[in-house]
Amino acid sequence: MSEPDLYLLGRAGPEEERLKRQIANLAPDSDQQLERVGIRPGERVVDLGCGPGGVLHLLGKRVGPNGSVLGIERDPNFVELARRFVAGHALPQVDVREGDAYATGLPRRSFDGAHMRLVLVNVPRPELIVLEMVSLVRPGGWIASFEADFLGHICDPPLAAWDRLLAAYVAYSAARGIDLNIGRRLHRLFRNAGIEAISVDAVEHVYPPGHDRRPILRDFIDNVRGGLVAEGFIGQAELDADLEALDQHLADPNVLVTSHMFFRLTGRVPEALVIKA
Ligand SMILES: C[S@@+](CC[C@H](N)C(=O)[O-])C[C@H]1O[C@@H](n2cnc3c(N)ncnc32)[C@H](O)[C@@H]1O
């Protein structure tokens, strides 16, 4: 299945900049997860929806010069950026190709492991991408998935404008079949795809004043603000007023802002794979 433009956050410049910052922001959380996977030097690994870099450098270092990492990314601009990113890290064992995570066309069961971060929370048919991901890994190989859940994303003191903007964003996403609370059901998606030895943990952060990701709700709204108004999820005047109130709130050092909750799943492809209907 290939759906030309159903990546929730779009591809405009600010989203590109946000994803580049995300590489460093989330590297410690991802590296901790990859440590637990136990990736061995020489392994052949695939990363679906790698964006402008994602974790390609972390995977590349772990498989070493005798291993290989293949990043698959649908957006040609991100493919180019990811190639530059790995070149900057001098990691010739990492290759990036344009492709669709729903249907990669890659040989089945040909990788030792597959990784994916923050793709499922942006797409309408996550279960199909999970099946594709699992099908790429050899029996006994590993799976690592890292996804967000909006459960944890709050501010304190509460703000009515925050609640309205978040509700509009959730409704806009749901209208596109996108589940912003997918993190909590990651374990089910992979269990249904036949994965065994599933282990899940979750991490959450506080974003203090000045942190890159403190205004992430603002960033997400900005990515889709035209659509929010055009499709009637919020009126233009209300949007403008709520964004102003949100900016003031985020600028207040006495306001606490938390991240999304990030669920990290690892598991194994069984010797005989059985996929539940
Ligand atoms: C939020 S970004 C995450 C990027 C990277 N994995 C990271 O964690 O920094 C989601 C990425 O998935 C890509 N994507 C969305 N749908 C895709 C698909 N069907 N096939 C391949 N890539 C896809 C987007 O273009 C975007 O680069």
Ligand as a Chemical Component Dictionary entry (heavy atoms), coordinates in Angstrom:
data_LIG
# 
_chem_comp.id                   LIG 
_chem_comp.type                 NON-POLYMER 
_chem_comp.pdbx_formal_charge   0 
_chem_comp.three_letter_code    LIG 
# 
loop_
_chem_comp_atom.comp_id 
_chem_comp_atom.atom_id 
_chem_comp_atom.alt_atom_id 
_chem_comp_atom.type_symbol 
_chem_comp_atom.charge 
_chem_comp_atom.model_Cartn_x 
_chem_comp_atom.model_Cartn_y 
_chem_comp_atom.model_Cartn_z 
_chem_comp_atom.pdbx_ordinal 
LIG C1  C1  C 0  8.708  11.769 12.753 1  
LIG S1  S1  S 1  9.731  11.318 11.450 2  
LIG C2  C2  C 0  10.909 10.280 12.286 3  
LIG C3  C3  C 0  12.241 10.227 11.591 4  
LIG C4  C4  C 0  13.283 9.335  12.284 5  
LIG N1  N1  N 0  12.853 7.948  12.314 6  
LIG C5  C5  C 0  13.550 9.818  13.695 7  
LIG O1  O1  O 0  13.116 9.158  14.628 8  
LIG O2  O2  O -1 14.189 10.854 13.859 9  
LIG C6  C6  C 0  8.827  10.161 10.493 10 
LIG C7  C7  C 0  9.510  9.811  9.174  11 
LIG O3  O3  O 0  8.822  8.735  8.559  12 
LIG C8  C8  C 0  8.793  8.987  7.161  13 
LIG N2  N2  N 0  7.687  8.212  6.591  14 
LIG C9  C9  C 0  6.361  8.375  6.787  15 
LIG N3  N3  N 0  5.673  7.463  6.100  16 
LIG C10 C10 C 0  6.587  6.692  5.442  17 
LIG C11 C11 C 0  6.503  5.584  4.573  18 
LIG N4  N4  N 0  5.324  5.067  4.222  19 
LIG N5  N5  N 0  7.634  5.042  4.110  20 
LIG C12 C12 C 0  8.848  5.542  4.450  21 
LIG N6  N6  N 0  8.996  6.605  5.262  22 
LIG C13 C13 C 0  7.879  7.170  5.762  23 
LIG C14 C14 C 0  8.584  10.479 7.062  24 
LIG O4  O4  O 0  8.903  10.972 5.788  25 
LIG C15 C15 C 0  9.509  10.954 8.165  26 
LIG O5  O5  O 0  10.811 11.126 7.686  27 
# 
loop_
_chem_comp_bond.comp_id 
_chem_comp_bond.atom_id_1 
_chem_comp_bond.atom_id_2 
_chem_comp_bond.value_order 
_chem_comp_bond.pdbx_ordinal 
LIG C1  S1  SING 1  
LIG S1  C2  SING 2  
LIG S1  C6  SING 3  
LIG C2  C3  SING 4  
LIG C3  C4  SING 5  
LIG C4  N1  SING 6  
LIG C4  C5  SING 7  
LIG C5  O1  DOUB 8  
LIG C5  O2  SING 9  
LIG C6  C7  SING 10 
LIG C7  O3  SING 11 
LIG C7  C15 SING 12 
LIG O3  C8  SING 13 
LIG C8  N2  SING 14 
LIG C8  C14 SING 15 
LIG N2  C9  SING 16 
LIG N2  C13 SING 17 
LIG C9  N3  DOUB 18 
LIG N3  C10 SING 19 
LIG C10 C11 SING 20 
LIG C10 C13 DOUB 21 
LIG C11 N4  SING 22 
LIG C11 N5  DOUB 23 
LIG N5  C12 SING 24 
LIG C12 N6  DOUB 25 
LIG N6  C13 SING 26 
LIG C14 O4  SING 27 
LIG C14 C15 SING 28 
LIG C15 O5  SING 29 
# 
